[in-house]
Amino acid sequence: MVGPKFPIDWNRVLDVLFALLSVARELIEILKLWLGA
């Protein structure tokens, strides 16, 4: 983990969060289709 010397890059954090959200949505859609089949 980075120490307090390095400020958090919130833009990068938000990018990662949005990427994870979109991936999670895709997985949920795939699971819905798979379970519904």
C-alpha positions in Angstrom: 0.0 0.0 0.0 1.2 3.5 -0.7 1.9 5.8 2.2 0.4 9.2 3.0 3.2 10.8 1.0 1.3 9.9 -2.2 -2.0 11.8 -2.6 -4.9 9.7 -3.9 -5.6 10.3 -7.6 -9.3 10.5 -7.4 -9.7 10.6 -11.2 -8.0 7.2 -11.4 -10.0 5.9 -8.5 -13.2 6.9 -10.2 -12.1 5.4 -13.5 -11.4 2.1 -11.8 -14.7 2.1 -10.0 -16.6 2.8 -13.2 -14.8 0.1 -15.0 -15.6 -2.4 -12.2 -19.2 -1.3 -12.2 -19.5 -1.8 -16.0 -17.8 -5.3 -15.7 -20.2 -6.2 -12.9 -23.2 -5.2 -14.9 -22.0 -7.3 -17.9 -21.5 -10.3 -15.5 -25.0 -9.8 -14.0 -26.6 -9.7 -17.5 -24.7 -12.9 -18.5 -25.8 -14.6 -15.3 -29.4 -13.6 -15.9 -29.3 -15.0 -19.4 -27.5 -18.2 -18.2 -30.0 -18.7 -15.3 -33.0 -17.9 -17.4 -32.0 -20.4 -20.1 
